[in-house]
Amino acid sequence: MMEKLRFDKMAAVAVAAVVAVTVMAVMGEDLHRVGGSKGWRPDVNYTDWFAHEKTVYVGDWLIFYFDKRYYNVLEVNKTSYEKCIDRDFIKNVTRGGRDVVHLTEPRDYYFLSSGGYCFHQMRVAINVVAKDERKDQPAPILATASPSAPSQYSASSTIMFTCIWIVLVNVVYVSLFSENY
């Protein structure tokens, strides 16, 4: 019984991840792996990594891969970033070592790892620009039927949450009520 429950949880997480990545692709959002294949660890030049990364836009996601026994990810302000100050941070985004951050507004974001690892280059500054600054997208088509028509982003968000909800409900239903699963 315990193995089945463990498999069900893994299946639910895998399905939710596939749905989320698919929805992000449809919505035009990108997932940026911080540090590329090296991930989030000491002695990686994250400034150099970011210089080679394509432009980061509002709605994109960052994913940090790291060993949570040693490292973490804190969002900090510019001064804390520059001086490697790991107290009075804005947000601790550490959850399990495969942590994502949704970039929801155009601004500079600053991240570091505490415990002295910031002094070993475990910090990154990300400049996020507005979607309307995208050069590679066609101009949006304006809805003229109704002045109160919802934006494309609102509709996309609704679709995304609906898809994730449907998938999760189905996974839970199958795991609870199916004998042959």
ABEGO torsion letter per residue (X at the ends): XAAAAAAAAAAAAAAAAAAAAAAAAAAGBBBBBBGEAAEBBBGBBAAAAAAABBBBBBGBBBBBBBBAAABBBBBBBAAAAAAGBABGBABBABAAGBBBBBBABBBBBBBBBBGGAAAAGBBBBBBBBBAAABAABBBBBBBAABAABBBAAAAAAAAAAAAAAAAAAAAAAAAAABAAX
